[in-house]
């Protein structure tokens, strides 16, 4: 089962994880954001629905993704482009889109100001 962690993380934490991985210590798969605001901007409600639908589903066309989330192709296309740019979705050699994970873990902490 392939798991990805979406996290809010500092550059220092990412660097420490990189160094541990360089020493052959398994780290898992992470997609990091600088702030909760950026995470929520990139993964809006409709994009979260798209990710939920694509989790574990394998490669598909944008049209198929739109059909599964019951949205218009143009809107889904825009969301797919944003998620590709953020490195969350991937394109296959055949031009299909894929979210290559079976499980998504979201990790961030909200503290009092």
N, C-alpha and C positions, 0 to 999 in steps of 0.2 A: 504494500500500500504506500503510495507516494503522498507525502504530507508537505505542505508549504505553510510557513508562518508569515503572515502579514504583520509587520511590527512598526512601531514608532521607536526610533533608535538614534542615539548620538553617533557621530563619526568615530569617537573613541571606542565605543562598544563594537561597532562594525570592524574597526581595525584589529581589536583584540581577537574577535572571532576569526578574522582572516589569518592572523598569525598562528592561532591554534590549529586551523585547518592546514596551514603550511607545514605544521609539525605532524601531519597525518592524524589529527584528532577529528573524528567526524563531527560536523556541526549541524547537519540538516540543511534544508533549503529555506532561505529567507528572502522576502521582498520587503525592503525597509523604506520608511518614509521619515522625513525630518520632523513632522509635526502631525498631531491628530487632524488638524485642519486640512493638510495636504492629503492625508489618507482618505478623508471623507470627500474631498474634491475629486480625487481620481476615481474612487469607488463610490459613486452616488448610489442612490436606492435602485435605480433601473440597472445600473452596471452590476450591482451586487446580485440582483435577480438573474442576470445573464451568467455571472460566475457560478451561482448555485446550479443553474440548469446545465452548464458545461462541465461541472466537476464530475470527473470519472466517465464522461460521455464519449470521449475520443474525438478525433478530428471531424469537422463538419463545415459546411458552407455557411456563409453569413445568412443566406436565405433560410437554411434549416434552423439556425439559431433563432432567427426572428420568428419563425413558425412556432418553435418550442416555447418562447416567452410571450407569444401572442402580441407582437409589436410589428410596426411597419419596418420594412427592410432598411429604409433610409436612416431612421433613428438608430437602429441596431448597428448599422454600418459606422455611424459616427462614434458610437460607444466602443465598438471593436477597435477602431483606429486609435482612440485614446488609450485603451488597455494594451494595445500592441506597443504604442509609444512608451508607456510606463513599464514595459517588460513583463506584464502580467499574463497576457495571452501570447501565443506563438503562432507562426505560420509554418505549415509543413512544406515540403518540396513541391507538393502538388497544389499549393495555394490555399489549402484549407486552414481554418483556424482551430486552435486546440488550447485548452487549459489542461496541461498534462499532470494534473494532481487528482487524487481521490479524496483528500481531506484538506480542509483549510482551517488553520488556527489563527485567530486574530489576537495580538498581544500588545496592549499599551495600558498605561496607568494614567488616571486622571487625579491630580492632586489639587488641594486648595491653593488659591493664589496667594 
